[in-house]
Amino acid sequence: MTREIYDEIVSLLEKRGPVQGNSDQEICNYRYLDAGHVDSLNIMQFILEIEECFGILLSAEDTQSDEFRTVGGIIALVERKRQLNS
């Protein structure tokens, strides 16, 4: 896990409220969508922020995957997308 990506994703989520978890592992497992941290009205803005922040494009398949539902999953997606772009 890249610390830079972790910090940015957590920061984007914290703009919407406190992130639940007391350790990096708990935060990585945090299912922010299930918890209502980002709701259906804000999800598109959140996706756009991720894309802009990391210079990537997320497909509908990416954002509808189970992986996208956790902080750690988003980090993994971003890492893969950045590797493909380099």
BELPEGI-V85670 format. One record per run of one state. SS is the DSSP state (hx for helix, st for strand, lp for the rest). FROM is the first residue (numbers start at 0). LEN is the number of residues. If there is no record, write none. Layout:
ss:SS from:FROM len:LEN
ss:SS from:FROM len:LEN
This chain:
ss:lp from:0 len:2
ss:hx from:2 len:12
ss:lp from:14 len:9
ss:hx from:23 len:5
ss:lp from:28 len:14
ss:hx from:42 len:12
ss:lp from:54 len:5
ss:hx from:59 len:4
ss:lp from:63 len:3
ss:hx from:66 len:3
ss:lp from:69 len:1
ss:hx from:70 len:15
ss:lp from:85 len:1
